[in-house]
Amino acid sequence: MCEKIEFVLQRIDFIFQTVEQAGYVTKALDDEVTYRAAILMHLSQIGEEMNKIDVKILSKMDLLSDAKGAYDVRNFIVHSYEGVNLALVERIIKEKLPVLKNKFYKYLKENCKG
């Protein structure tokens, strides 16, 4: 399970680095050629991987609904790329990913060695 959580954290870090390179979230999402596709790909990977994490672990971290939401976002990105709500993606990056990152780092520190 630690590997799955580490994978999600790597994707989150990539998204944050991409936003930092662009300057801010809206600018990154407006730049379809350079940044948007990468951000959406990594969000879809986060949703896919969170769907594979044991529900007991997610429940313990109070992330069960977030995992479902991440998978729903993944499905929407994969199946309706052109219809993705960028304002929602911006909110996810600003509000949800920092919380997810903190909870996953805490879990790794407390439960995973190495």
N, C-alpha and C positions, 0 to 999 in steps of 0.2 A: 504494500500500500504506500510505503514511503516514496517509492519511485514514481508513482502516479502523482502524488502531491508535489514532488520535486519538479515533475514535468509541467504541471500547471503553474507553479511558481516561475519557471523559466519563461513560459509564454506571457505571464503577467509582466515580468521584467522587460521582455522584448517590447510589449505594447507601451510601457512607460518610457522606454528609451526612444521609441519611434515618435511618441508625442513630444518628448524633450527635443529631439532633432528638428521637428517641425516648428516648435516654439510654443504651441498650445494645442489642445484637443481639437477644437473646431478647424483650425488650419490643417491639421493632419488628416482629418476626415474629408475636408474639401479637396485635398490633393489626391485624386483618384489614381493617378499614375504612380506616384512615389510611395504614398503611405496607406491610403484607405484599404487597398486589397490586402496588404500585409496585416493590418490590424484586424480586419474581418476574418482572415484565415486563422489567426491566432485565437480569436474569440471562439471560433468554431471548434478549434482543437481543445480549448479549455472545456467547452460544453461536452465534447465527446469523452474526454478523460474523466471529468467529474461524474459522468454517468457510469463509470466503471469502478468508482470508489464505493466501498462497502457502506450501505445505508446506516449501519450502526455507528460507524465513525463519523459520518456526516451529521447524524442526529446528535451525537455527543458534542460536536462543535457548533450545533445549532445552524447547520448549513443545508438541511434537507430541502427546504424550499428554494434556496439559492442554487442548489445543484439542478433541480428541476427547471428553474428559470434559465440556467446556463445551457441546458440541453435544448430547451425551447428556442433560445436565441440561435444556437447552432443549427437547428433544423430550419429556421427561417432564413439564415444566411445561406445555407447550402441549397435550399429549394426555391428561394425567391430573392436572389442576390440584388436585383435591381429595385426591389421593393423595401429594402432594409431602411428602417427609420433611423437616420443618423443622429437625431436628437436623443433617441433612446440609447444608442451606442455611446454617445457622449456621457450620458448620465451613468451608464454602467462603468465606464472608465473612471469617472470622477468619484462615484459614490460606492459602487459595489466591489470593484477590484482591490482598492486599498484594504477594505474590511476582510475580504477573502485572503489576501496576502498575509495580513497580520495573524489571522486564525490558523492558516496553514503553517506559517513559520513557528508559531507557538506549538502546534501539534508535532512538527518535526523535532523541535528542541526537546519536548517531553517524551517522545515515543520512538524516535529513530536514532540509531547510533551512526556515527561516521560523519 
